[in-house]
């Protein structure tokens, strides 16, 4: 069993090396190293000197096909050549990152690496699943079947909500899980994060654009919620 796993791992690493070498040679590089790295978030890093380059690629890409890895290589080499701060995502690469298969292969690993998550939607006072159902029943959000809702372990005061759109994971600060805080506050923060999940991964667009703010303010208690969040942050 261990031998077969090692062979499988070797095959995946070899596929990555081949894809990055194939594109890198066309870009003028001679000495090319590409390997997977266990980053918590999806990210790719590199360092280069003259004709040598070394890539550390998110190991969330291990399940990708050769074609997807090749497109990732094209995207990163293009970013290098254009000296751009933005990664150029090809349609093939975007399709993989947005796929059900990507979520199924990586969501559990992402949750395992997320140290500040309770891994439970049930808090001491409020249940995020109840808030989610309430938002759906009111017509504010659509069904999000892959979403995993969590309270944080730490009482974050400023970052009261965040999400990984790629991994479909939502985190709500446990500071809102208190009898002293009205239930609509955590529901509003959850609504904000679920809007991001519904909009999907859009690397070439602003997430908090005017249309997002317009939809956010459809929530009946948005103004009172914002006042509560301001108070809690101090």
Legacy VTK file of the C-alpha trace (Angstrom):
# vtk DataFile Version 3.0
C-alpha trace
ASCII
DATASET POLYDATA
POINTS 234 float
0.000 0.000 0.000
2.761 2.440 0.966
4.691 1.605 -2.220
1.638 2.328 -4.362
1.091 5.670 -2.592
4.726 6.621 -3.132
4.466 5.732 -6.802
1.271 7.770 -7.092
2.926 10.756 -5.384
5.949 10.410 -7.653
3.673 10.360 -10.688
1.924 13.560 -9.625
5.234 15.343 -8.933
6.630 14.144 -12.279
3.535 15.471 -14.073
4.012 18.870 -12.424
7.722 18.975 -13.348
6.964 18.013 -16.944
4.283 20.679 -17.354
6.446 23.477 -15.934
9.537 22.359 -17.849
7.609 22.183 -21.116
6.372 25.781 -20.817
9.516 27.088 -19.098
11.853 26.027 -21.879
9.755 28.046 -24.340
10.086 31.024 -22.003
13.894 30.835 -22.035
14.525 29.067 -18.720
17.026 26.203 -18.586
17.096 24.987 -14.985
13.475 24.520 -13.826
12.227 22.998 -10.582
8.523 22.693 -9.706
7.247 21.003 -6.574
4.102 20.948 -4.476
3.980 22.881 -1.200
1.470 22.475 1.680
0.259 26.065 1.944
-2.928 26.633 3.921
-4.352 29.021 1.332
-4.266 28.435 -2.390
-1.109 30.193 -3.552
1.950 29.650 -5.724
5.397 31.141 -5.156
8.661 31.191 -7.063
12.182 32.535 -7.116
14.463 32.875 -10.121
17.884 34.003 -11.185
19.013 34.328 -14.808
17.894 31.102 -16.519
17.026 29.203 -13.332
13.624 29.164 -11.645
12.010 27.254 -8.792
8.252 27.042 -8.220
6.376 26.058 -5.069
2.883 25.117 -6.239
-0.106 24.737 -3.941
-0.639 21.044 -3.257
-4.358 21.658 -3.746
-3.425 21.235 -7.427
-2.367 17.604 -6.985
-5.605 16.292 -8.445
-5.419 18.478 -11.548
-4.916 17.003 -15.012
-1.756 17.594 -17.005
-3.650 20.123 -19.168
-4.661 22.145 -16.098
-1.112 22.102 -14.694
0.198 23.224 -18.068
-2.288 26.103 -18.070
-1.170 27.023 -14.554
2.414 27.086 -15.838
1.373 29.298 -18.755
-0.389 31.639 -16.320
2.596 31.973 -13.980
5.201 32.368 -16.722
2.972 35.018 -18.340
2.794 36.858 -15.024
6.593 36.766 -14.832
7.155 37.983 -18.374
4.653 40.821 -18.001
5.887 41.671 -14.483
2.271 41.786 -13.392
0.886 41.607 -9.845
-2.109 39.665 -11.132
-2.124 36.034 -12.214
-3.637 35.440 -15.639
-6.183 32.648 -15.240
-6.975 30.681 -18.397
-10.509 29.303 -18.936
-9.232 25.734 -18.397
-7.583 26.643 -15.095
-10.616 28.614 -13.892
-12.920 25.754 -14.801
-10.864 23.349 -12.647
-10.696 25.720 -9.657
-14.478 26.206 -9.768
-15.275 22.530 -10.230
-17.085 20.214 -7.823
-14.107 17.866 -8.147
-11.712 20.519 -6.812
-13.919 21.034 -3.740
-14.269 17.310 -3.093
-10.513 16.756 -3.285
-9.400 19.726 -1.192
-12.055 21.059 1.194
-11.331 18.583 4.011
-7.583 19.263 3.803
-8.207 23.023 3.907
-10.374 22.618 7.014
-7.688 20.490 8.657
-5.149 23.267 8.076
-7.454 26.026 9.384
-6.411 26.344 13.031
-8.937 29.022 14.023
-12.072 27.132 13.032
-14.304 25.291 15.491
-15.367 22.961 12.631
-18.944 23.312 13.880
-21.886 25.474 12.810
-23.434 25.136 16.282
-22.159 27.755 18.701
-22.831 28.190 22.385
-25.799 30.464 21.642
-26.496 30.570 17.908
-26.514 27.991 15.120
-25.138 29.210 11.781
-27.117 26.510 9.992
-30.326 28.036 11.335
-29.199 31.466 10.128
-28.403 30.012 6.705
-31.858 28.414 6.441
-33.436 31.703 7.550
-31.580 33.592 4.828
-32.690 31.052 2.223
-36.308 31.158 3.406
-36.292 34.961 3.119
-34.934 34.709 -0.419
-31.646 36.466 0.327
-29.368 33.603 -0.733
-29.628 30.587 -2.998
-28.780 27.054 -1.974
-25.048 26.622 -1.247
-24.745 22.816 -1.034
-20.954 22.722 -0.650
-20.681 25.485 1.959
-19.196 24.565 5.337
-20.140 27.017 8.102
-17.897 27.486 11.140
-17.562 29.619 14.220
-14.014 30.759 14.900
-12.167 29.614 18.006
-10.771 33.083 18.750
-13.030 36.077 19.390
-11.976 38.099 16.366
-13.149 41.673 16.833
-12.195 43.267 13.517
-12.297 40.340 11.123
-15.746 39.153 12.148
-16.305 37.090 9.016
-14.253 35.645 6.189
-14.484 32.908 3.630
-12.540 30.854 1.146
-14.493 31.059 -2.078
-12.422 28.312 -3.674
-12.925 25.943 -0.739
-16.510 27.022 0.032
-15.658 27.553 3.707
-17.201 30.331 5.828
-15.935 31.493 9.223
-17.896 33.750 11.580
-16.226 35.236 14.653
-17.303 33.651 17.921
-17.524 37.138 19.421
-20.959 37.277 17.756
-22.027 34.012 19.394
-23.215 35.746 22.535
-26.570 36.334 24.189
-25.511 39.983 24.444
-25.390 40.292 20.640
-28.688 40.167 18.696
-28.992 37.155 16.362
-29.404 39.352 13.283
-25.768 40.527 13.601
-24.210 37.110 12.965
-26.890 36.416 10.351
-25.918 39.631 8.539
-22.210 38.720 8.590
-23.057 35.235 7.323
-25.170 36.813 4.567
-22.162 38.918 3.511
-19.935 35.830 3.233
-22.555 33.741 1.432
-22.897 36.500 -1.166
-19.191 36.025 -1.872
-19.670 32.275 -2.290
-22.571 32.858 -4.666
-20.563 35.316 -6.764
-17.838 32.694 -7.094
-14.123 32.983 -7.746
-13.562 36.128 -9.830
-9.842 36.975 -9.803
-10.187 39.777 -12.349
-12.931 41.714 -10.556
-13.451 43.638 -7.333
-15.378 41.657 -4.754
-16.871 44.610 -2.860
-18.159 46.477 -5.882
-21.260 48.750 -5.861
-23.572 45.894 -6.888
-22.312 43.782 -3.975
-22.959 46.645 -1.540
-26.445 47.139 -2.996
-27.324 43.464 -2.412
-25.739 43.507 1.031
-28.059 46.336 2.060
-31.140 44.365 1.112
-30.779 42.736 4.516
-33.391 44.419 6.771
-31.056 44.919 9.763
-27.900 45.887 7.890
-27.654 49.336 9.465
-28.134 48.125 13.033
-25.723 45.260 12.356
-23.034 47.633 11.115
-23.449 49.740 14.252
-23.037 46.638 16.413
-19.913 45.598 14.505
-18.390 49.044 14.943
-18.985 48.892 18.687
-17.572 45.366 18.971
-14.435 46.277 17.028
-13.435 48.683 19.804
LINES 1 235
234 0 1 2 3 4 5 6 7 8 9 10 11 12 13 14 15 16 17 18 19 20 21 22 23 24 25 26 27 28 29 30 31 32 33 34 35 36 37 38 39 40 41 42 43 44 45 46 47 48 49 50 51 52 53 54 55 56 57 58 59 60 61 62 63 64 65 66 67 68 69 70 71 72 73 74 75 76 77 78 79 80 81 82 83 84 85 86 87 88 89 90 91 92 93 94 95 96 97 98 99 100 101 102 103 104 105 106 107 108 109 110 111 112 113 114 115 116 117 118 119 120 121 122 123 124 125 126 127 128 129 130 131 132 133 134 135 136 137 138 139 140 141 142 143 144 145 146 147 148 149 150 151 152 153 154 155 156 157 158 159 160 161 162 163 164 165 166 167 168 169 170 171 172 173 174 175 176 177 178 179 180 181 182 183 184 185 186 187 188 189 190 191 192 193 194 195 196 197 198 199 200 201 202 203 204 205 206 207 208 209 210 211 212 213 214 215 216 217 218 219 220 221 222 223 224 225 226 227 228 229 230 231 232 233
